[in-house]
């Protein structure tokens, strides 16, 4: 069994925030793969289903971001899972908007949700880092992640979430490479093989240069020419 955890803050006020993209990711997986209804458990909400041959539990901690580890630790202990069976989906300031990276273990890089999870289960869990970009100054980070994605972000965000759902089965199997390929196919789809290259515009034909023709000469003029 695998545990997929989406990080965010509960409530309609935060639903569209950049900080809630982890919630959005597991919600899209549940929707695309026919998971069961969300139920309250482990200080959060859970949804159960299958990805390929693997049973997967989706978890949205509702302890607020800074205490996410309480919910994750409780679920892990209940199902007697190891931390390596857990994948956490979270917003990542150090990745450009629309970028996504799968990673095994590592530090929390100052992310409050990850910091809390480290405290409760240690650092040896997988992550899916979902790029939201950086506001440019560390003092602006809090306000930035707690604001909604802009209208201009919606197209790439939808493609990225679809890609994450497409590749979720590979993620459950531990194949991060195939997962990333599935994401890339949504975010940067290949050109159709039937697409013809644009034809170069036809060059304009060179203008014809007309050779001036002499006017016909009379018999008298021809006779005069002989005596010149």
Residue pairs with C-beta under 8 A, 6 or more apart in sequence:
1 54
1 55
1 56
1 57
1 79
1 81
1 85
2 51
2 54
2 55
2 56
2 57
2 85
2 86
2 87
2 172
3 56
3 57
3 59
3 72
3 75
3 76
3 79
3 81
3 85
3 86
3 87
4 26
4 29
4 56
4 57
4 58
4 59
4 86
4 87
4 89
4 168
4 171
4 172
5 22
5 26
5 58
5 59
5 60
5 61
5 68
5 72
5 86
5 87
5 88
5 89
5 117
6 22
6 23
6 24
6 25
6 26
6 27
6 58
6 59
6 60
6 88
6 89
6 90
7 19
7 20
7 22
7 23
7 61
7 65
7 68
7 88
7 89
7 90
7 91
7 113
7 114
8 14
8 17
8 19
8 20
8 21
8 22
8 23
8 24
8 60
8 65
9 17
9 19
9 20
9 64
9 65
10 60
10 62
10 64
14 20
14 146
15 23
16 148
16 149
17 145
17 146
17 147
17 148
17 149
18 91
18 132
18 144
18 145
18 146
18 147
18 148
18 149
19 65
19 91
19 145
19 146
20 91
21 89
21 90
21 91
21 130
21 132
21 149
21 157
22 88
22 89
22 90
22 91
22 113
22 130
23 60
24 157
24 161
25 89
25 128
25 130
25 161
25 164
25 165
26 47
26 58
26 59
26 60
26 89
27 60
28 161
28 162
28 164
28 165
29 35
29 51
29 58
29 164
29 165
29 168
30 38
30 47
30 49
30 58
31 165
32 162
32 165
32 166
32 168
33 49
33 50
33 51
33 165
33 168
33 169
34 49
35 47
35 48
35 49
35 56
35 58
36 47
36 48
36 49
37 47
38 45
38 46
38 47
38 60
39 45
39 46
39 47
41 75
42 59
42 61
42 71
42 74
42 75
42 78
43 61
43 62
43 63
43 70
43 71
43 74
44 59
44 60
44 61
44 62
44 63
44 71
44 75
45 59
45 60
45 62
46 57
46 58
46 59
46 60
46 75
47 57
47 58
48 55
48 56
48 57
48 58
49 55
49 56
49 58
50 56
51 168
51 169
51 171
51 172
52 169
52 172
52 173
54 169
54 172
54 173
56 168
56 172
57 75
57 79
59 71
59 72
59 75
61 67
61 68
61 70
61 71
61 72
62 71
63 70
63 71
65 112
65 113
65 116
66 112
66 113
66 115
66 116
67 116
68 113
68 116
68 117
69 116
69 117
69 118
69 119
69 120
69 121
70 116
70 120
72 86
72 88
72 117
72 120
72 121
73 117
73 120
73 121
75 81
76 82
76 83
76 85
76 86
76 121
83 121
83 122
83 124
83 125
84 104
84 124
84 125
84 126
86 121
86 125
86 126
87 125
87 126
87 127
87 128
87 171
88 113
88 114
88 117
88 125
88 126
88 127
88 128
89 127
89 128
89 130
89 164
90 111
90 113
90 114
90 127
90 128
90 129
90 130
91 111
91 130
91 132
91 145
92 99
92 101
92 111
92 129
92 130
92 131
92 132
93 132
93 133
93 134
93 141
93 145
94 109
94 129
94 131
94 134
95 101
95 129
95 130
95 131
95 132
95 133
96 131
96 133
97 131
97 132
97 133
97 153
97 156
98 131
98 156
98 157
98 159
98 160
98 187
99 131
100 128
100 129
100 130
100 131
100 160
100 163
100 164
100 180
100 183
100 187
101 128
101 129
101 131
101 180
102 126
102 127
102 128
102 129
102 171
102 176
102 179
102 180
103 126
103 127
103 128
103 129
104 126
104 127
104 176
105 123
105 124
105 125
105 126
106 123
106 127
107 123
108 114
108 115
108 117
108 118
108 123
114 127
117 125
128 164
128 171
130 160
130 164
132 145
132 149
134 141
134 144
135 141
135 143
135 144
149 157
156 187
159 186
159 187
160 183
160 186
160 187
162 186
163 182
163 183
163 184
163 185
163 186
163 187
164 183
166 182
166 183
166 185
166 186
167 178
167 179
167 180
167 181
167 182
167 183
168 179
170 176
170 178
170 179
170 182
171 179
217 225
